[in-house]
Amino acid sequence: MTNPNLAKDNPAIRRITFLGLWLNVLLVILKVAVGLWAGSMALVADGIHSLSDLLTDIAVLVGVRWGSKEPDSSHPFGHGRLETFATAFIALILGIVGGAMMYEAAVEIARLSAAPEPAPAMPMVVLWIAALSIVSKEILYQMTRRVAIRCHSATVYANAWHHRSDAFSSVAVLIGAASARFWNYPYGDSLAALVVGVMILLVALSILRDCLSEFSEKAVDQQTLRQIETILAAQPQIAQWHQLRTRRVGREIFLDVHILVDPQLTITEAHNISQQLENALHNLLPQPVNVVVHIEPDLPELRR
């Protein structure tokens, strides 16, 4: 069974991920085939980078499918952490790709410095394939990023950045091929790849840091926390609240809070107040939320 709070976003996530998957299949075939034909190892390496995008697309689909399953006896708080693991997996692949690009670029620069050689003639088709990759992957990045923000999915956001990293690596191929063809400069490809590798590695570290924050039960961001506090303050029958605790699990927010109400209320009336608060949180927060409300009588000794 799928968690209905998360299932509503799954079709949009699947659509954009499958779009990226099929685009990656096309780019892998084009880059590797043309790279081998033209003798461009940079384009072949870029094709391998696109192949790594296929792995992350699959990780997103698996993470979203299993992460949105309903809670069960073994996982009473749901399966949202599976999406976080998928996000961390994508970040690790990004880090490996960025590090590998930096290493290969540095080795190539050292080799060319020791024994300079003229840049090989580069067919125009290599530049056209690189340009196609840049444009298509940047458009895909923007589309995937919008879905990630709308669905509050760190996994999809990480995958969006993997698409952009592929566009960046194609920029390196384009610069290198252009410098070889038009300026006879042998270092262009390696220098561009080195800069791109650093950028990809920084993105991977940022995504991994957010994953570790979630694993360490970090509270929600300040903007979301202010939204929750505003909703609490807007409930007229709640005299005071305290011990608000929040954390994020995948696309869901988990929170618990203690509220003080009129001690003369019946249990049913107090329960209705807590239910109204839960409904307000569900309706006004832009993402799924799990709420636990602890009711206390509004007595001086319990005020904080």
C-alpha positions as CSV (number, residue, x, y, z in Angstrom):
1,M,0.0,0.0,0.0
2,T,1.1,3.5,-0.7
3,N,1.0,6.4,1.8
4,P,-1.7,8.7,0.4
5,N,0.1,11.8,1.8
6,L,3.0,11.0,-0.5
7,A,1.3,9.2,-3.4
8,K,-0.2,12.4,-4.8
9,D,3.2,13.6,-5.9
10,N,4.5,10.3,-7.2
11,P,3.1,10.6,-10.7
12,A,4.9,13.9,-11.3
13,I,8.1,12.5,-9.9
14,R,7.9,9.4,-12.1
15,R,7.1,11.4,-15.2
16,I,10.1,13.7,-14.9
17,T,12.4,10.9,-13.9
18,F,11.4,8.7,-16.8
19,L,11.9,11.7,-19.2
20,G,15.4,12.0,-17.8
21,L,16.0,8.3,-18.1
22,W,15.1,8.1,-21.8
23,L,17.1,11.2,-22.6
24,N,20.1,9.7,-20.8
25,V,19.8,6.5,-22.9
26,L,19.8,8.7,-26.1
27,L,22.8,10.7,-24.9
28,V,24.8,7.7,-23.9
29,I,24.4,6.2,-27.4
30,L,25.2,9.4,-29.2
31,K,28.2,10.4,-27.1
32,V,29.9,7.0,-27.0
33,A,29.3,6.3,-30.7
34,V,30.4,9.7,-32.0
35,G,33.3,9.9,-29.5
36,L,34.7,6.6,-30.6
37,W,34.2,7.5,-34.3
38,A,35.8,11.0,-33.9
39,G,38.6,9.9,-31.5
40,S,37.3,12.1,-28.7
41,M,38.0,10.5,-25.4
42,A,36.4,13.5,-23.7
43,L,33.1,12.8,-25.4
44,V,33.3,9.1,-24.5
45,A,33.9,10.0,-20.9
46,D,31.0,12.4,-21.0
47,G,28.9,9.5,-22.3
48,I,30.0,7.4,-19.3
49,H,28.9,10.3,-17.1
50,S,25.4,10.2,-18.8
51,L,25.4,6.5,-18.0
52,S,25.9,7.3,-14.3
53,D,22.7,9.5,-14.6
54,L,20.8,6.4,-15.6
55,L,21.8,4.8,-12.2
56,T,20.5,7.8,-10.3
57,D,17.3,7.9,-12.3
58,I,16.7,4.2,-11.2
59,A,17.7,5.2,-7.6
60,V,15.0,7.9,-7.6
61,L,12.3,5.6,-9.0
62,V,13.1,2.9,-6.4
63,G,13.5,5.4,-3.5
64,V,10.2,7.1,-4.3
65,R,8.3,3.8,-4.8
66,W,9.5,2.3,-1.5
67,G,9.8,5.5,0.4
68,S,6.1,6.3,0.0
69,K,4.8,2.9,1.3
70,E,2.4,3.1,4.1
71,P,3.7,2.5,7.7
72,D,3.6,-1.1,8.9
73,S,4.5,-3.1,12.0
74,S,8.2,-3.1,11.1
75,H,8.3,0.6,10.1
76,P,5.6,2.4,12.2
77,F,7.0,5.8,11.2
78,G,6.9,5.0,7.5
79,H,9.6,4.3,4.9
80,G,10.7,7.9,4.1
81,R,14.3,7.2,5.1
82,L,14.6,5.1,2.0
83,E,14.3,8.3,-0.1
84,T,17.0,9.8,2.1
85,F,19.3,6.8,1.4
86,A,18.6,7.2,-2.4
87,T,19.5,10.9,-2.1
88,A,22.8,10.0,-0.3
89,F,23.5,7.4,-3.0
90,I,23.1,10.0,-5.7
91,A,25.4,12.4,-3.8
92,L,28.0,9.7,-3.6
93,I,27.9,9.1,-7.3
94,L,28.1,12.8,-8.0
95,G,31.2,13.0,-5.7
96,I,32.9,10.1,-7.4
97,V,32.2,11.6,-10.8
98,G,33.5,15.0,-9.7
99,G,36.6,13.5,-8.1
100,A,37.3,11.3,-11.2
101,M,37.0,14.3,-13.5
102,M,39.4,16.3,-11.4
103,Y,41.9,13.4,-11.2
104,E,41.8,12.7,-15.0
105,A,42.1,16.4,-15.8
106,A,45.1,16.8,-13.5
107,V,46.8,13.7,-15.0
108,E,46.2,15.0,-18.6
109,I,47.5,18.5,-17.8
110,A,50.6,17.0,-16.2
111,R,51.1,14.7,-19.3
112,L,50.7,17.6,-21.8
113,S,53.1,19.8,-19.7
114,A,55.8,17.1,-19.8
115,A,55.4,16.4,-23.5
116,P,53.5,19.2,-25.3
117,E,51.7,18.0,-28.4
118,P,49.5,19.7,-30.9
119,A,45.8,19.3,-30.4
120,P,44.2,16.7,-32.7
121,A,41.8,17.9,-35.4
122,M,38.3,17.6,-34.0
123,P,35.2,17.0,-36.2
124,M,32.4,19.6,-35.8
125,V,30.0,16.8,-34.9
126,V,31.7,16.5,-31.5
127,L,30.8,20.2,-30.8
128,W,27.2,19.7,-31.9
129,I,26.7,16.7,-29.7
130,A,28.2,18.5,-26.7
131,A,25.9,21.5,-27.4
132,L,22.9,19.3,-27.7
133,S,23.8,17.7,-24.3
134,I,24.2,21.1,-22.6
135,V,20.9,22.5,-23.8
136,S,18.8,19.3,-23.2
137,K,20.3,18.7,-19.8
138,E,19.9,22.3,-18.6
139,I,16.2,22.2,-19.6
140,L,15.8,18.9,-17.9
141,Y,17.6,20.3,-14.8
142,Q,15.1,23.2,-14.6
143,M,12.1,21.0,-15.1
144,T,13.3,18.4,-12.5
145,R,14.2,21.2,-10.0
146,R,10.7,22.6,-10.2
147,V,9.1,19.2,-9.5
148,A,11.6,18.7,-6.6
149,I,10.6,22.0,-5.0
150,R,6.9,21.4,-5.5
151,C,7.1,17.9,-4.1
152,H,9.6,18.8,-1.4
153,S,11.8,15.9,-2.5
154,A,15.5,16.0,-1.7
155,T,16.0,12.9,-3.8
156,V,14.6,14.5,-7.0
157,Y,16.5,17.7,-6.2
158,A,19.7,15.8,-6.0
159,N,18.9,14.1,-9.3
160,A,18.2,17.5,-10.9
161,W,21.8,18.5,-10.0
162,H,23.1,15.3,-11.5
163,H,21.5,16.4,-14.8
164,R,23.2,19.8,-14.5
165,S,26.5,18.1,-13.7
166,D,26.2,16.3,-17.0
167,A,25.5,19.6,-18.7
168,F,28.7,21.0,-17.0
169,S,30.8,18.1,-18.2
170,S,29.5,18.6,-21.7
171,V,30.6,22.3,-21.4
172,A,34.1,21.0,-20.7
173,V,33.9,18.8,-23.8
174,L,32.6,21.7,-25.9
175,I,35.4,24.0,-24.7
176,G,38.1,21.4,-25.2
177,A,36.8,20.5,-28.7
178,A,36.5,24.1,-29.7
179,S,40.0,25.0,-28.4
180,A,41.5,22.1,-30.3
181,R,39.6,22.8,-33.5
182,F,39.8,26.6,-33.7
183,W,42.8,27.6,-31.5
184,N,45.0,24.5,-31.6
185,Y,45.2,24.7,-27.8
186,P,45.6,21.3,-26.1
187,Y,44.9,22.3,-22.5
188,G,41.3,23.6,-23.0
189,D,39.5,20.3,-22.4
190,S,41.5,19.4,-19.3
191,L,41.3,22.8,-17.6
192,A,37.5,23.0,-18.2
193,A,37.1,19.5,-16.8
194,L,39.1,20.4,-13.7
195,V,36.8,23.4,-12.9
196,V,33.7,21.4,-13.6
197,G,34.9,18.5,-11.4
198,V,35.3,21.0,-8.5
199,M,31.8,22.3,-9.0
200,I,30.3,18.9,-9.1
201,L,32.2,17.8,-6.0
202,L,30.9,20.9,-4.0
203,V,27.3,20.1,-5.0
204,A,27.7,16.5,-3.9
205,L,29.1,17.6,-0.5
206,S,26.2,20.0,0.0
207,I,23.6,17.3,-0.8
208,L,25.4,14.8,1.4
209,R,25.5,17.3,4.3
210,D,21.7,17.7,4.1
211,C,21.3,13.9,4.2
212,L,23.5,13.7,7.3
213,S,21.4,16.5,8.9
214,E,18.3,14.4,8.3
215,F,19.8,11.2,9.6
216,S,20.9,13.2,12.8
217,E,17.2,14.2,13.4
218,K,17.8,17.9,12.7
219,A,14.8,20.2,13.0
220,V,13.0,21.5,10.0
221,D,14.3,24.7,8.4
222,Q,13.5,28.1,9.9
223,Q,10.9,29.1,7.4
224,T,8.9,25.9,7.9
225,L,9.3,26.3,11.7
226,R,7.9,29.8,11.5
227,Q,4.9,28.5,9.5
228,I,4.2,25.9,12.2
229,E,4.5,28.5,15.0
230,T,2.1,30.9,13.1
231,I,-0.5,28.1,12.8
232,L,-0.2,27.3,16.5
233,A,-0.6,31.0,17.5
234,A,-3.7,31.3,15.3
235,Q,-5.6,28.7,17.3
236,P,-7.9,30.7,19.6
237,Q,-8.6,27.9,22.1
238,I,-5.0,27.1,22.8
239,A,-3.8,29.2,25.7
240,Q,-0.2,28.3,25.3
241,W,2.1,25.8,23.7
242,H,5.6,24.5,24.3
243,Q,8.0,21.6,23.7
244,L,7.5,21.8,19.9
245,R,9.8,19.3,18.3
246,T,10.2,18.7,14.6
247,R,12.2,16.5,12.2
248,R,12.1,15.6,8.5
249,V,11.8,12.1,7.1
250,G,12.0,12.0,3.4
251,R,9.2,14.2,2.1
252,E,7.3,14.2,5.4
253,I,7.5,16.4,8.5
254,F,7.1,14.8,11.9
255,L,6.2,17.1,14.8
256,D,4.9,16.8,18.3
257,V,3.8,19.7,20.6
258,H,2.3,20.2,24.0
259,I,-0.8,22.6,24.2
260,L,-2.5,24.1,27.2
261,V,-6.3,24.4,27.1
262,D,-9.0,25.4,29.6
263,P,-9.0,22.8,32.4
264,Q,-12.8,22.9,32.6
265,L,-13.2,21.4,29.1
266,T,-14.4,17.8,28.7
267,I,-12.0,15.2,27.2
268,T,-14.1,15.3,24.0
269,E,-13.8,19.1,23.8
270,A,-10.1,19.1,24.4
271,H,-9.7,16.3,21.8
272,N,-11.7,18.4,19.2
273,I,-9.2,21.3,19.8
274,S,-6.2,19.0,19.1
275,Q,-8.0,17.7,16.0
276,Q,-8.6,21.2,14.7
277,L,-4.9,21.9,15.2
278,E,-3.9,18.8,13.3
279,N,-6.3,19.7,10.5
280,A,-4.8,23.2,10.3
281,L,-1.3,21.8,10.1
282,H,-2.3,19.3,7.4
283,N,-4.1,22.0,5.3
284,L,-1.7,24.9,5.7
285,L,1.7,23.3,5.5
286,P,2.8,22.6,1.9
287,Q,4.0,19.0,2.5
288,P,2.7,15.9,4.3
289,V,2.9,16.2,8.1
290,N,2.6,13.7,11.0
291,V,1.4,15.3,14.2
292,V,1.3,14.2,17.8
293,V,-0.5,16.7,20.2
294,H,-0.1,16.4,24.0
295,I,-3.0,18.1,25.8
296,E,-2.4,19.8,29.2
297,P,-4.6,21.9,31.4
298,D,-3.9,25.6,31.5
299,L,-2.6,25.8,35.0
300,P,0.1,28.3,36.3
301,E,2.5,25.5,37.2
302,L,2.4,24.0,33.7
303,R,3.0,27.3,31.9
304,R,6.4,27.9,30.4
